[in-house]
Amino acid sequence: MGGMKALAITAGDCAGIGPEIVARAAAAFPDETFAVYADRALFARACAAAGVPLPRNVDWREVPLRGAEAVVPGRNQAATGRLAYDCVTAAGKDALAGRVRGIVTAPFSKAALRLAGLDVPGHTELLARLCGREEATMAFFAPGLVVGLVTIHCALRDVPGLVTRARLSRALGDLAAALRRALGRRPRIGVLALNPHAGEEGAFGDEEARVIVPALREAEAAGWADLEGPLVPDTAFAAASDPGRFDAFLAMYHDQGLIPFKMKAFEEGVNVTLGLPFVRTSPDHGTAFALAWQGKASARSMVAAIQRARELTR
């Protein structure tokens, strides 16, 4: 890679499919040397159980786990939650210091982090805090479909209060900036409503008129993007079949955007964290404990995440 710094890969929750998909995906890029953050012995044990050879193109960044021999596959446990947190933190610090050129994260379990006593909703929030930013923007990229999210890991009952003009403006700005870099032009973004029927002129809620429309007007006046919305959520993604209409969609909450995205692009989808001072990508799935250490997990999304990170850090 012409002397470029290594891409970091964190092993995720090693009781899940993380080691297997990292090993498979790293081996798919023999021209790249990856800095893999893991307890190497536990990583090797998981791969051996799955029948997956350890990749040769790895610079191991050891993050030791005391008591690693007691880890069992397919189960939430405090030890692997703590290890996953420590790996991401170490990789994030190295990215901030310029020792790696970006991060690809294998999935970890939020439940395992809670068992370890860690109040971390997800990778996006953890890395944002590490960078001194209150929030970052979660977005998902696949061929022909890009979806950003205004709110991320929160209870559905909390979403209306979290959809504020400030949060919506932050997400719009992050998404528009990423698309401008990728496309080389002003992007076209479809912004979903929060409520059914886009609120039906206030019959089902006033967030559209009170929050979303003013935020869109401000963003358009600032020249960030060409915006359309608030779009009726149950029909908005039908417009994805029109290649000239939108470059991306912005959804108000997690499942509103990710159900249609994963229906279309589950194995090709890549999660990209926007608004950080370094590149971070990940596959668009979880730890898949039911498949852990069995050699059955697909690495396609992890391969796509590495490829996206390579493209973004060239």
C-alpha positions as CSV (number, residue, x, y, z in Angstrom):
1,M,0.0,0.0,0.0
2,G,2.9,2.3,-0.7
3,G,4.0,2.8,2.9
4,M,0.6,3.9,4.1
5,K,-0.2,3.4,7.8
6,A,-2.2,0.3,8.7
7,L,-5.9,0.1,9.0
8,A,-7.0,-0.9,12.5
9,I,-9.5,-3.8,13.0
10,T,-11.0,-4.5,16.4
11,A,-12.1,-8.1,17.0
12,G,-15.5,-7.2,18.5
13,D,-17.0,-9.6,21.1
14,C,-14.8,-12.7,20.9
15,A,-17.7,-14.8,22.2
16,G,-19.4,-14.0,18.9
17,I,-18.4,-14.2,15.3
18,G,-15.9,-11.4,15.5
19,P,-12.7,-13.3,15.2
20,E,-14.0,-15.5,12.4
21,I,-15.2,-12.7,10.2
22,V,-12.1,-10.6,10.9
23,A,-9.8,-13.5,10.0
24,R,-11.7,-14.3,6.8
25,A,-12.0,-10.6,5.8
26,A,-8.4,-9.7,6.5
27,A,-7.2,-12.7,4.3
28,A,-9.3,-11.3,1.4
29,F,-6.9,-8.3,1.2
30,P,-3.4,-9.8,0.9
31,D,-2.0,-6.4,-0.2
32,E,-2.9,-4.8,3.1
33,T,-1.4,-5.3,6.6
34,F,-3.9,-4.8,9.3
35,A,-3.4,-3.7,12.9
36,V,-5.7,-6.2,14.7
37,Y,-6.7,-5.3,18.3
38,A,-7.5,-8.4,20.3
39,D,-6.4,-10.9,22.9
40,R,-4.4,-12.9,20.5
41,A,-4.8,-16.3,22.3
42,L,-8.5,-15.9,22.6
43,F,-8.8,-14.8,19.0
44,A,-6.8,-17.8,17.9
45,R,-8.9,-20.2,20.0
46,A,-12.1,-18.9,18.4
47,C,-10.7,-19.2,14.9
48,A,-9.4,-22.7,15.6
49,A,-12.9,-23.8,16.8
50,A,-14.4,-22.3,13.6
51,G,-11.8,-23.9,11.4
52,V,-10.6,-20.6,10.1
53,P,-6.8,-20.0,9.6
54,L,-5.3,-17.0,11.3
55,P,-4.5,-14.3,8.7
56,R,-0.9,-13.8,7.9
57,N,-1.2,-10.1,7.0
58,V,-1.7,-8.9,10.6
59,D,0.3,-6.7,13.0
60,W,-1.1,-7.8,16.3
61,R,-1.9,-5.1,18.8
62,E,-2.3,-7.2,21.9
63,V,-5.1,-6.2,24.3
64,P,-4.8,-8.8,27.1
65,L,-7.8,-10.3,28.8
66,R,-7.2,-11.9,32.2
67,G,-9.1,-15.1,32.5
68,A,-9.6,-15.5,28.7
69,E,-9.5,-19.3,29.1
70,A,-12.9,-19.1,30.8
71,V,-14.6,-17.4,27.9
72,V,-17.4,-19.5,26.3
73,P,-18.8,-18.9,22.9
74,G,-22.3,-17.7,22.2
75,R,-23.0,-16.0,25.5
76,N,-23.0,-12.5,26.8
77,Q,-20.3,-12.2,29.5
78,A,-18.6,-9.4,31.3
79,A,-15.1,-10.4,30.3
80,T,-15.7,-10.2,26.5
81,G,-17.6,-7.0,27.0
82,R,-14.7,-5.4,28.8
83,L,-12.2,-6.7,26.2
84,A,-14.3,-5.3,23.3
85,Y,-14.4,-1.9,25.0
86,D,-10.7,-1.9,25.6
87,C,-9.9,-2.9,22.0
88,V,-12.1,-0.1,20.5
89,T,-10.6,2.4,23.0
90,A,-7.1,1.5,22.2
91,A,-7.7,1.6,18.4
92,G,-9.5,5.0,18.8
93,K,-6.6,6.5,20.7
94,D,-4.2,5.2,18.0
95,A,-6.4,6.7,15.3
96,L,-6.5,10.1,17.1
97,A,-2.7,10.0,17.5
98,G,-2.2,9.2,13.8
99,R,-0.7,5.7,14.4
100,V,-3.4,4.0,12.2
101,R,-5.2,5.6,9.3
102,G,-8.7,4.4,10.2
103,I,-10.7,1.8,12.1
104,V,-12.9,-1.1,11.1
105,T,-14.8,-2.6,14.0
106,A,-16.3,-6.1,14.3
107,P,-19.6,-6.1,16.2
108,F,-19.7,-6.1,20.0
109,S,-22.6,-6.8,22.4
110,K,-24.2,-3.9,24.2
111,A,-25.5,-6.4,26.8
112,A,-22.0,-7.7,27.5
113,L,-20.8,-4.2,28.0
114,R,-23.5,-3.6,30.5
115,L,-22.5,-6.8,32.3
116,A,-19.0,-5.3,32.5
117,G,-20.4,-2.2,34.1
118,L,-19.9,0.0,31.0
119,D,-22.5,2.6,30.1
120,V,-21.9,2.5,26.3
121,P,-24.9,2.4,23.9
122,G,-22.7,1.5,20.9
123,H,-19.5,2.0,18.9
124,T,-20.7,5.4,17.5
125,E,-21.3,6.9,21.0
126,L,-18.1,5.4,22.4
127,L,-15.9,6.8,19.6
128,A,-17.7,10.2,19.7
129,R,-16.9,10.5,23.4
130,L,-13.3,9.5,22.9
131,C,-13.0,12.3,20.3
132,G,-14.6,14.8,22.7
133,R,-17.7,15.1,20.6
134,E,-21.1,14.8,22.2
135,E,-22.5,12.8,19.3
136,A,-21.6,11.5,15.9
137,T,-23.8,10.4,13.0
138,M,-24.5,6.8,12.1
139,A,-24.9,6.2,8.4
140,F,-25.2,3.1,6.3
141,F,-23.8,2.7,2.7
142,A,-24.5,0.1,0.1
143,P,-24.6,0.2,-3.7
144,G,-27.6,2.3,-4.7
145,L,-28.7,3.2,-1.1
146,V,-27.4,5.4,1.7
147,V,-29.2,6.0,4.9
148,G,-28.3,8.3,7.8
149,L,-29.9,8.4,11.3
150,V,-30.8,11.3,13.5
151,T,-31.2,9.2,16.6
152,I,-29.5,5.9,17.2
153,H,-29.5,3.6,20.3
154,C,-32.4,4.8,22.4
155,A,-35.9,3.6,23.4
156,L,-38.6,4.3,20.9
157,R,-40.6,6.2,23.5
158,D,-37.7,8.7,23.8
159,V,-37.3,9.5,20.1
160,P,-39.8,12.4,19.8
161,G,-38.0,14.3,22.5
162,L,-34.6,13.6,20.9
163,V,-35.5,14.8,17.4
164,T,-34.4,18.4,18.0
165,R,-33.4,21.0,15.5
166,A,-29.9,20.9,16.7
167,R,-29.6,17.1,16.4
168,L,-31.3,17.1,13.0
169,S,-28.9,19.9,11.8
170,R,-25.9,18.0,13.0
171,A,-26.9,14.8,11.2
172,L,-27.8,16.7,8.0
173,G,-24.4,18.4,8.1
174,D,-22.4,15.3,8.7
175,L,-24.3,13.3,6.0
176,A,-24.2,16.2,3.4
177,A,-20.4,16.7,4.0
178,A,-19.7,12.9,3.5
179,L,-21.7,12.8,0.4
180,R,-20.1,15.9,-1.1
181,R,-16.7,14.3,-0.6
182,A,-17.9,11.1,-2.2
183,L,-19.8,12.6,-5.1
184,G,-17.9,15.8,-5.8
185,R,-21.1,17.8,-5.9
186,R,-24.0,19.0,-3.9
187,P,-26.0,15.9,-2.8
188,R,-29.7,15.2,-2.9
189,I,-31.1,14.0,0.4
190,G,-34.6,12.8,1.2
191,V,-35.6,13.5,4.8
192,L,-38.2,11.2,6.4
193,A,-41.0,12.5,8.7
194,L,-41.2,11.2,12.2
195,N,-44.9,10.5,12.3
196,P,-47.2,8.4,10.1
197,H,-48.4,10.2,7.0
198,A,-45.8,12.9,7.9
199,G,-48.1,14.0,10.7
200,E,-51.2,14.5,8.5
201,E,-51.0,18.3,9.0
202,G,-50.8,17.9,12.8
203,A,-53.3,15.1,13.3
204,F,-50.6,12.6,14.3
205,G,-48.0,15.0,15.8
206,D,-46.4,18.4,15.2
207,E,-42.7,17.4,15.0
208,E,-42.7,17.9,11.2
209,A,-43.9,21.5,11.4
210,R,-42.2,22.4,14.6
211,V,-38.8,20.8,14.2
212,I,-38.1,19.1,10.8
213,V,-39.3,21.8,8.4
214,P,-37.4,24.6,10.1
215,A,-34.2,22.5,10.2
216,L,-34.5,21.7,6.5
217,R,-34.9,25.4,5.6
218,E,-31.8,26.3,7.6
219,A,-29.8,23.6,6.0
220,E,-30.9,24.5,2.5
221,A,-30.2,28.2,3.1
222,A,-26.7,27.1,4.2
223,G,-26.2,25.3,0.9
224,W,-25.4,21.9,2.4
225,A,-27.6,19.9,0.1
226,D,-30.7,19.8,-2.0
227,L,-33.3,18.5,0.4
228,E,-36.8,17.1,0.1
229,G,-39.1,16.4,3.0
230,P,-40.5,15.6,5.4
231,L,-41.3,12.5,3.3
232,V,-44.0,10.1,4.3
233,P,-42.0,7.2,5.9
234,D,-44.0,4.3,4.6
235,T,-43.5,5.2,0.9
236,A,-40.2,7.2,1.0
237,F,-37.9,4.3,0.1
238,A,-39.9,3.5,-3.0
239,A,-38.1,6.5,-4.5
240,A,-34.8,4.6,-4.1
241,S,-35.7,2.9,-7.4
242,D,-35.4,6.3,-9.2
243,P,-31.6,6.7,-9.5
244,G,-31.8,10.4,-10.2
245,R,-34.0,11.5,-7.3
246,F,-32.0,11.0,-4.1
247,D,-28.4,10.2,-3.1
248,A,-29.3,9.4,0.4
249,F,-32.1,9.3,3.0
250,L,-32.1,10.7,6.5
251,A,-34.3,8.7,8.9
252,M,-35.4,10.0,12.3
253,Y,-34.8,6.8,14.3
254,H,-32.9,3.5,14.1
255,D,-35.4,1.0,12.7
256,Q,-37.2,3.5,10.5
257,G,-34.0,3.6,8.4
258,L,-32.4,0.2,9.0
259,I,-35.4,-2.1,8.3
260,P,-35.6,-1.0,4.6
261,F,-31.8,-0.8,4.3
262,K,-31.1,-4.3,5.6
263,M,-33.9,-5.7,3.5
264,K,-32.1,-4.4,0.4
265,A,-28.4,-4.7,1.4
266,F,-27.8,-6.8,4.5
267,E,-24.6,-8.5,3.4
268,E,-23.3,-5.6,1.4
269,G,-24.1,-2.9,3.9
270,V,-21.5,-0.9,5.7
271,N,-21.9,1.2,8.8
272,V,-19.9,4.4,8.6
273,T,-19.5,6.9,11.5
274,L,-19.6,10.4,10.3
275,G,-18.3,13.5,12.1
276,L,-15.2,11.9,13.6
277,P,-11.6,13.1,12.9
278,F,-10.8,9.6,11.4
279,V,-12.6,7.0,9.3
280,R,-14.6,4.3,11.1
281,T,-16.6,1.6,9.4
282,S,-18.2,-1.7,10.4
283,P,-20.4,-4.5,9.1
284,D,-24.1,-3.8,9.4
285,H,-24.9,-6.8,11.7
286,G,-24.4,-7.9,15.2
287,T,-22.5,-10.6,17.1
288,A,-24.6,-13.5,15.9
289,F,-24.0,-15.6,19.0
290,A,-26.0,-18.5,17.6
291,L,-23.3,-18.9,14.9
292,A,-20.3,-18.3,17.2
293,W,-17.1,-20.4,16.7
294,Q,-18.8,-22.7,14.2
295,G,-17.3,-21.7,10.9
296,K,-20.8,-20.7,9.5
297,A,-20.6,-16.9,9.6
298,S,-20.5,-14.8,6.4
299,A,-17.7,-12.2,6.2
300,R,-19.3,-10.4,3.2
301,S,-20.3,-7.3,5.2
302,M,-16.9,-7.2,7.0
303,V,-15.2,-7.4,3.7
304,A,-17.4,-4.5,2.4
305,A,-16.5,-2.5,5.6
306,I,-12.8,-3.0,5.0
307,Q,-13.1,-2.1,1.3
308,R,-15.1,1.1,2.2
309,A,-12.4,2.1,4.8
310,R,-9.7,1.5,2.2
311,E,-11.5,3.8,-0.2
312,L,-12.1,6.5,2.4
313,T,-8.5,6.6,3.6
314,R,-6.6,6.6,0.3
